[in-house]
Amino acid sequence: MILLLLTLLTAPGRAADYTNVEQVLATFSAEPTIAAVHAMTMEYSKTDNRYVEAWLRAAKNAAWLPELVAQYGYSDSLDNGFTYQTGTYEWDADEPLADDIGVGIDQDVDVRVKWQLSKLVMSSDRIRVISETQDIVKLRDKVLEQVTRVYFERRRLQVEMLLNSGDLKAQLKNELRLQELTAQIDAITGGRFSEALVKK
């Protein structure tokens, strides 16, 4: 319904009211440009250059993080010392007398840090990110090509609706097709296109 109202509001004239191409296209100046739609598409699909560059930076900088190994050791020991004595005591002289009982506890902590400097030049993680980045660029080119085609198909339909009134059946058919193309752009931009239309 909103799109129908927008179409009516942005199409006030008849074909005879326009004398050049610029006047016709100016009717749609409030709508997002193709550059703005491209930006919406890349933002929604996370294929914008800034995302790709951030992934490459993160893969390169990850090599600066060292491998940290920490070990903790604990051991205890019981030490009994015995003394043999002779004399007149309550115990038999042949049995030893516990002289010294000692308990020993040892604790140690070992921390090691290891860098793999070769990864600063090229690591398997970075190679994987580069490979995935190439796939992302191909995806971006594909979705941008698709949204460009749908955008200008929609614009051609808008111009046709503006210049050729036709009968009610033709108008309804064109309006439904316009909504379909708008929905396709919304699917690629995550609804940002229609949001921009409403804001304008």
N, C-alpha and C positions, 0 to 999 in steps of 0.2 A: 504494500500500500504506500509506504514511504517513497519507494522508487517511482511509483506511478505519479505521485504528487511532484516529486523532483523533476520528472520528465515534463510534466505539464508546466511547471514553473520555469524551466529552462528552455521551453520551446514556445515563446509567445507569438512568433510571427509566422507568416506564410512564405512560400517559396518566392513570391513576388517581392517580399520585403527585403530580400538580400540581393546585393549587387555584386559581391565578390566573395571569394573563399574565406578571407580573413573574418568577414562578418559572421559567416556560418560557424566557423570554428570558435570564434569569440563567445558564442552562446554557451560553450562547455568549459569556459575558462575557470569556473569555480571548482571543477572536478580535479582530482589529482592528476598530475602529468605522468607520462610513462616513466620518467626518471624516479618520481616519488613511488610509483608502484613497484619498480625494480627494487628500491630500497626496502619497501615493506616485505617483498618476497624474500630477499636475502636475510632480513632480520628474523622473519618467521622460520625459515629453513636453517638458520644458523650457518649460512654459507658466505656471510660477509667476509671481506678480506681481513678485517680485524680479528675475527675468530681464528682464521687459518694462521695468521702471523703469531697469534698468542700461543697456539698449539706448538708451532715450530720453536718459539722461544722457550716454552716450558720444557720441551724435549731436549733442547741444547743445555739449558741451565740445570737440568736434573743431574747431569754428570758432575756438577760441583758438589753435590751432596755426597758425603762419604758413607761408606759402609761401617756401621758401628757395631762392635762385638764387645759384650760385657760378660764377665764370668765372676762368680762368687764361690769361694771355697771355704769349707768349714770342716775342721777335724778336731777330735778330742782324744785324749789318751789318759789312761790310769796307770800310775807308777807306784808300785809297792816296794819298799825297802825293808829288809829283814836283818836282824842282828842276832848272832848266836852268843849267848852268855853262859857263864858257869858260875855256880855259887849256890847259896841256899835260898832259893826262891820257891814260890808256890808252884811253879811249873817245872816240868821235866827239863833238864838241861839239854836234852837231845832235841827239843823242839825250838824252832826259831821264834824270836820275838819281833812282832811288827814294829819297825822303828820309824819308818817314814812312808807316808802315803801322800802321793802328789797327783794332782789332776792338771793335765795340760790342754789348753784350747788354742787352736790356731785358726785364724780367719784371714782370708786374703781376697782382694778385689782386683781383677785384671780388666782393664779397658783398652781396647785397641780400635784405632780409626784407620780405614784404608780407602784410598782414592784410586780409581782406575783412570789415569790421565789420558789413556788412549780414547776414552769415550768423549773427551772434550772435542776431539776432531770429528769422530763419527761413531755413533753407537747403534746397536740394533733397534733400540727404542726410537731413535731419531729416523732411521731408515723406514721403520714401520709408519711413523707419523707422516713422513714425506709421501709414502705410498697412499696412505689414507687421504692425505690432502689432495692428491691428484684425483682421487675418486670424488672428493667433495667438489672440486672445481668442475668436473664433468657433470655432476648433479646440478650445480649452480647454473651452468650453461644451458642445461636441459630445461630447468624450471623457468629461467628467464626467457628462453625462446617460447615456451608455452604461454607464459603470461603476456608476452608481447603480442603473440598471435591473437589471443582472446581479447586483449585490450583494444586492438585496432579493429577487430571484427565487431566489437561492441560499439566503437566510435562510428564505424560505417553505418551500422544499424541506426544509431541515434540521428545521424545526418539524414538518412532515408526517411525516418519518422518525422523529422523536422520539415523536410521539403515536400514530402508526398503524404498528404493526409489519408487518402484512400477511404475505403468503406470501413464500417465498424469491425467487421470480421478480420480485415487485414490489420487494423490498428491493434486489435486484441492479440492477434498472432505475433505481431512485432513486439508488443509489450511483454508478452510471456517469454519471448526469445531474449529480450533485453534483461529480464530478471534472471534468466538462465545463465547468460554470460556474466552478469554481475556476481552470481553465486559461484561460478567457476573461478573468478578472480579472488573472491573471498576465501575459497578453499585453498588457494595458493598463498594468500597473504594472511591467513588466520583471522579473517574478518576485518582486517585493518582498512580495507578499501571502503566498505560500507560505512565504517566509523568515520572515515574522512569525508564521505559524502554528506553525512548527517551534520558534522561540524561545520561544513561550508555553508 
